[in-house]
Amino acid sequence: MTDTPSKDAAGILPCQSIDDLIASGAITSVLPFDHDQVQPASLDLRLGARAWRVRASFLPGLGRTVPQRIADVAMHELDLTKGAVLERGCVYIAELQEGLALPPGVSARANPKSSTGRVDVFVRLLTNNSVAFDDVAEGYAGPTYIEVAPQTFSILVRTNTRLNQLRLKRGVPPKLSIRSVGVELSDLTDGIAGFRGRRHAGVVDMDHVDGHDPKDFWEPLFPRRGELLLDPGEFYILASKEAVEIPVLQAAEMTPIDPSVGEFRVHYAGFFDPGFGTEEAKAVGSKGVLEVRSHETPFLLEDGQTVARLVYEPLTEKPARLYGDQGSHYQRQGLKLSKHFKVWS
């Protein structure tokens, strides 16, 4: 990877290219864009005015729109302008404010924001005629929607709440490298290896930063002999053994599940922007925080065991801003809960 990649090469689009797409009308919004909505290599998406409680998840499929399918499965409508609680164990479809009219050669992929994944809220992007969640076809023109399924905590959301993000790309970016990520279960601060979500906790306000007592929602974990037993159906926050670094000319995605490393899912929120954990961004030593859910059987994790893999892809050019330049709750992080919670003490 050189310091001067070609703007026309296949790769992830940096923030200045996203700004250009907004200026040209390829990305539109019901309300004006927020000043901090464009990240170094992604765009935060915001909830619109309406959501629907649905009895089943769905994909619209070719030749059908999301509203057509909502009509088949909707139970009731929610007004997000007044705020609404989305209950755990239920599935919702919501309008997003951002619409797309992607130029030829440009496609997109969505993922939950870090703060969303860390409270165990499963979200997926939907577009008209889509046959896969989160993937937006090259040249797509139309509205965007989000499926929201809180798993551990019920959440309070409203118009403008940001739950997911969009990464835009030109062509098919090559995979530059794939790196294993291990789990940290030794050499721990205060002996805490991670946290397990408490069932039957209160509601998490997704727009309230530092607004919740973590002890009301989380149970600290103290492993023995560098091992941790994962119980089926429980949700865990853990940290990577290794520091994670994303070079300024690359972006990365953590694969959500890999059956070869164990029967559990790691990391709902898979995007890492350029500059995360780098010396240039003054953040050497940043860890990756892992959102872990065990599947059907108990699973015994050991210190350093591989739990996920990071896939690195090139940017089309160096981003005008790096991760953390606009402020971030997660740069220079170790084991850390989402921004909604006060510091554990």
N, C-alpha and C positions, 0 to 999 in steps of 0.2 A: 504494500500500500504506500503510495507516494504522498508528498505533502500537497500536491497540486492535481487532484483527481479531476477528470473531465466532468463538466456539468451535464453532459449528454450521456454519460456512462450509466449503466444500471446501478441503482443504489437507493438508499433511504434518503428522502428529501430533508434537508436541514431547515431551521426556523425561517431563514430569509426566503427560501423557496415556498414555504407555507404562507408567509406574508404575501408573496406575489400571487399565489392562488386565490387568496382572499381578495386582493386588490382587483384581480381580473374577473371576479364573480364565479370562479370555479368552486369556491366554498362560500356559502351564504349563511345568514343567521336571521332568525325572527327578531331578536334584539341586537343592539350593537355588541361587537366583540369586546370582551374584557381585556384590559391591558396586559394581563399575565396569562392569557389563555394559550398562547403559542409557546410551547416548550422547545428546548434545543433540537429535538427531532420528532416531535409529536404535537398534536393539538388536543387540548382538553375539550370534551363534549359536555353540554349542559342540558339538564332536563327541561322540557317544555311545560306546557300548561296542563296536559291531561295524562292520566295513566289509567289502565284497566286491570282489575283483578281477573285473571283468566284461569280456567280449570285445567289447562294443559299447555305446556310449551309447544312450539311449532316452528317449522320453516315454511315460508310461503310457497316456495317452489316456482319453477318457470311458469310465466304467464299469470301469476297471481300477486296481488299487492298485500302488504302487511295489514292495512285496514280491512280488506276482504276477509282475511283469516281471523282478525280480531272479532269480527262480527259472528264468527262461528263458535268462538270459545269464551267470549267475555261474560263475566258474572255481574260486575258493576263498574262504574266509572268513578275516578277520583279526581278532584280538583286540586292540582299541585300548587296553584297560585296562593292557596290558603295553608299549604303544608299538609302532609298526610303521613300516617304511619304505615309502613309496609311491614307486615307481620312475618316472622320467621316461619318457614315451612310452606309459604305461599308463593305463587308465581305472578308476576306483574309484567305488563308491557307498557312502556311510556314513550311519548313523543320526545324527540330531541330537537333542540333549536336549530342545529346545523343541518343544512342541506348541501348536496354535492352535485356538481356538473363537471366531472373529472375529464381532463383533456385526454386525447389518445396517448396510450403508453403509460398512463399513470393509474395505479390501483392503490388499495389501502388495506390495512389490517388494524383491528381494534383489540384492546385489552383493558381489563380493569385498572384503575389507578391504584397506586400502592396503598393508599388509605382505605380503599374499598376492599381489597383483598385481605387486609389485616384485621378486618372485623367480620370476615367470613361471609361476605355478600357476593354471590355468584352472579355476574352480569355478562351479557353477550349482546353484540350489535346485530341488528336486523335491517335489511334493506329489501325493497320490492324485488320480486323475482329471484331472491337468493336461494341457493341450494346448500349453503354452508354458513354457520354462524361466524361472525367477526371478520370475514373476508369480503371486501368490496371489489367488485369486478372492475377491470380496466374500462374507463369511459363511463362509469355509472352516473346517471343523472336522476335525482329524485331525493325524497326525504330520508331521514334516518330514524331508527327506533332502537330502544334498548329493552332487553329482557332482564328483569331484576328478581332474584330469588334469595332473600336472606336465609342463612342456614342456622346460625347460632343465636344472633341477637335480632330483635325487631329494630327497624331504623326509621328515623324521621327525616323526610326529604321534602323539597319544595322546588318550585321553578328556579332554575339557575344552579341547583346542586350538581356537582361534577362527580360522576361515578366511573366514567371510562374515558379512554383517550384513543386517538386515531394516529396511526403511523402511515405516512404516504410514501410510495416508492415508485421509481421509474424502472420499468422492465422487471427482470428477475435477478435480484442481487445475488452474487455468489456467496457461498458460506466460506468465510475466511478462516474460521477455526471453531472448534467445539471443545469446550473445557468442562471438566467434571467439577462439581461443587459438593464438598463434604459438609457434615454437620458438626458443630462445636458442642461437645458434652464434657469438656474438662477445662482446667485453667479459667474458671468462671468467676466473674465479679459477684461477690456475696453468695457464691455457690449456686446462683440461679441459672439454670440452663435454658429456661424458656417459660412459657405461660400456656395454660389450658383454659379455654373459654368456659365460663360458668353457665350452665343451663338455667333457664328461667330468670335471667338477669333482666335489667330494665331496658329502656329504649335508648339507642345511640343516635344522637342528633348529628347528622353527617356534615353539618355546617358549623358545629360548635367546637372550636379548637381549644384544647386543654380544658375542656368543660366537664369531664367525667372522672370520678375516682376509679382508678384501675382496679382496686380491690373489690369493687362491686361487680366487676365483670370477668376478672381473671384470677386464676389460681397459679401461684409460682411453682416451678418444678425443680426439684433437687435430685439429680441423678446419682445413682450409686455405681461405683466402679466404672464410670464413663459410659453407662448404659441407660437407656430410657425406653420403657415399654409403652407403645402407642396402643390405646384402646380403640376398637372399632367405633366409628361414628363420632369420635371426639375431634375437636379442632385445636391445633397447637401453633404457637409462634416460637420459632427457633432461629438460630443464627448460623451463618456459614462458618466453617472452620477457617477458610482462607479469606483474605481481603479480596475484594472484587474491584477491578479497574477496567474502565471502558475508555479506550483511546479516543482522542478528540475527532478522529476521522472515521470512527466506527460507532455502531449501535448494537445492542445485544438483546436477545430474548431468552428467558429461562423457560425451558420446555416444561409444560404443565404436568406431564406424567410420563414415566418411562418404566414399563413393566419389568425391565431387566434389573432395576435397582431395588425393587420391593413393591409390595401391594399397598401403595399409598399414593396420594396425590400431593405434589409439592408446587406451591406458587401459583395462585390464581393470577396475580399481577406480574406479568412477565417481561415488561419493557424496562430496559436500562438505557438511559440517554448518554450521549457522549460527554465525557468529563467526569462521570461518576467515579469517585475514588482515585482521581489522578492528582499528580503533583501540580499540574497546571491549574487545577481548580482548588488547590490547597486542601486536598481531602484524602491524602494517602492513608490507607489503613481502614477504609470503609468496608464494613461487612455487608453481605447480602442477608436480608431477613427472609426467612422461609415460612410460608404458610402451609401447614401440613395437615392432611386429613387421612387417617387410616381407613382402609376399606373393610372387607368382611371378616378378617382375622386379626388378632393381636399381632403386633410386629415389634421386635426388639431392635432398636437402633443402637449402634456403637459409635463412640467418638471417632470422628474422621470418616465415617462411612459415606460413600457417594450417595446423594439423595436426588440430584438433579444435574442438568447440563446446561451451560450457557452457549448459545449459538451467536457468533459474531458476524455482522454484515457491514459492508462499506457504506459510507455516506457519499453522495454525489459531489459534495464539497464541504469544507470546514464550516461548522455552524458559527453564526455571528455571536451566539451566546452558548455558554457551557452549562451543564447541570449545576444548579446551585447559584448561578449568577443573579437570578431573580429572587433568591431566598428559597430554602428548602428545609423541610423538617427531617430529611433523611440523609443528607450529605454528612459525611464523617460519622455515620451511625455505627453502633454495635448492635447488641440485642435491644430492640426498641419496639414498643407498641405503636399503634397508629396515632396520628396527631390529635385525635379526639380525646386522648387520655392524658392526665397529668403525669409527671415523672413518678415512677414507682419509688416508694420510700418506706 
